[in-house]
Amino acid sequence: MNAVPADSDTLAGSTWAVLRRGFAVMPEIREGLALTITLAMAGGFGKLAIPVLIQLLFDQGLSSGHLDTGLLLRLGALVAVVVVGTTLINWLSLVRLASASERALCGLRVGAFAHVHRLSVAYHSAETRGKLVSRVTSDVETLSQFLQWGGVAWVVNGAAMLAALVGMAYYDLWLTLVVVVLIVPLVVLIVVLTKRLGVAHSAVRSRVADLLTVLSETIQGAAVIRAYGITAPSLRRTRSTIHRWRDTKTRAGYLGGVLFSLAELFAAIVVVGVVAVGLAIGPSGGHTAGELVAFLLLVTVFLGPVTQFTQVIDYTQNAAAGWRRVLALLDIAEDVAEPADGRQLPSGPPAVAVREVTFGYPDAAPALTDVSFEVPAGRQVVLVGATGSGKTTLTKLIARLADPDQGVVLIGGVDVREIATASLRSRVVVVPQDPFLFDTTIEENVRYGRPSATRADIERAFRDLGAGAFLDSLPRGLDTPVGQRGESLSAGERQLVALARAHLADPACLILDEATSAVDPRIELTLIEALRRLTAGRTSLTVAHRLATAERADEVIVLDGGRLVERGRHDELFAAGGVYAGLYDSWRRATAGGAAA
Ligand SMILES: Nc1ncnc2c1ncn2[C@@H]1O[C@H](COP(=O)(O)OP(=O)(O)OP(=O)(O)O)[C@@H](O)[C@H]1O
């Protein structure tokens, strides 16, 4: 079958190769497939028995003009048994296919979803969420019709056509040749149109991904869109993406329709051709009425799958287009792979060392170049730098959300690439700038830190951090719902919930990215105290946006344009009058201005 031009989101190769690989990654569909195909074949062959029985009815039951009632009844009963048996067998094979297909789709969705989670932040940054969602949902869904019937239809219909052809040849070789000659142009047209259909279905899959990207962006950014009065351009963008999707889908539908209609047309031509040739040959052909009726019925049995095939081709090309995208996703190597014999981190606060680290996001200049420093065990070090200087990127490398292009990150003296992920995640906890909260209560959000924690543990986590008053100020306390992404809470409150979550996890090493958004002074004081208590006795690396945090740190590391340019204590760096002193002055002026305003 045809090869579809590849793009970066899509697996290249012929449809056949894609289908083979697709089946290989879905073991569930192969379970019991032999029995299902046998049942489907039996159902198909049941249909073939009917023309033969009808021929017998005509030729034996009505022989020499008189009615053989006994034979007629026996043959009639046999036809009824065959029809009921065939229906039951067909039903059973369809049920088996549907359940195997749902199991396989479920397995593929879960597998693709798990794979996305194993990919590094570098991949996540490069790929839009809409595209990822479309791979796990709608791209996988395209396989449904193919798996439920389309795949097996190739085998069953092919066998039924072959059997019908043999049956027809048994009754009349020349008439069978007429059928074959008349059907050849259709086969040629099918081959040509199938290629175009494959390209059209691939385009539909790409447009669906675009659509999900635009929709998820416009829904998530609804507040910004309204605030800036850009509803009209945003609607235009959404509308044009929907229109592009509609156009590609219409083209695929049009080609599918042409294919189906051509098959119907050729089916009619074949029947007319057979009748015309049959009449032309006339009684000299030497066939009984029963044989002619049986031949015509066999022609319809032969043509049924031909028209079905056009639909099956449509399902197949649609499935191949979806599979290309899902398989391309599964083919992305896990760039933060689990080490084969993962090492456990030693107990107690670990030292952190960053050695000659260079890292760049895909298709971008390096975000970090040759960065080296150490955080001694149990010390609090602060990272400072202008926006875009690489602070957050550095924290991601230390937490192994991505691996450096060059250099190494050591925790407790062990290369992070050699540490078992479970050990790393339990000992090193990251609190990002804008922590993600799930749409549930404060209690449930904090419990993500330690799933076995009791309600009392969670309440204690807040009180340990000096945030008991915050909890008491909430009318529903721990049961307060936080809304989608925590939008019912202020930025400072979200950070506080994230700190309680980190405290509950009880890590030996903390990586904190301070919230940049302004928080009200009451929460600010609570946050400062919570941070002080949380970092006590632990190794910590804090990205400081409020430079008051740097004043208290054991050491300040200053990044500029992805390079480490200064390090030392606050007083020394301030006195040196370099990059840090400039940043500190700007921060002081900004906070004084903010206070004066
Ligand atoms: N996902 C990404 N894809 C491509 N480039 C990125 C990505 N994230 C960050 N960068 C680039 O990497 C550089 C460092 O970004 P980073 O977020 O680490 O800076 P930062 O110092 O934490 O900034 P801020 O203080 O604003 O949070 C910047 O040039 C930024 O544009």
The ligand as a Gaussian input file, in Angstrom:
#p B3LYP/6-31G(d) Opt

LIG

0 1
 N       10.456000      25.564000      26.915000
 C       11.358000      26.342000      26.386000
 N       11.644000      26.268000      25.079000
 C       12.585000      27.057000      24.530000
 N       13.283000      27.956000      25.217000
 C       13.036000      28.068000      26.532000
 C       12.058000      27.277000      27.192000
 N       12.020000      27.607000      28.496000
 C       12.945000      28.569000      28.661000
 N       13.545000      28.846000      27.493000
 C       14.602000      29.804000      27.258000
 O       15.684000      29.453000      28.082000
 C       16.245000      30.584000      28.674000
 C       16.255000      30.433000      30.194000
 O       14.907000      30.377000      30.646000
 P       14.556000      30.171000      32.181000
 O       13.087000      30.015000      32.296000
 O       15.405000      29.100000      32.711000
 O       15.009000      31.564000      32.775000
 P       14.749000      32.141000      34.226000
 O       16.017000      32.752000      34.640000
 O       14.163000      31.121000      35.117000
 O       13.668000      33.265000      33.910000
 P       12.536000      33.850000      34.894000
 O       13.234000      34.588000      35.975000
 O       11.778000      34.789000      33.998000
 O       11.718000      32.701000      35.356000
 C       15.454000      31.777000      28.178000
 O       16.130000      32.338000      27.068000
 C       14.156000      31.179000      27.729000
 O       13.607000      31.906000      26.662000

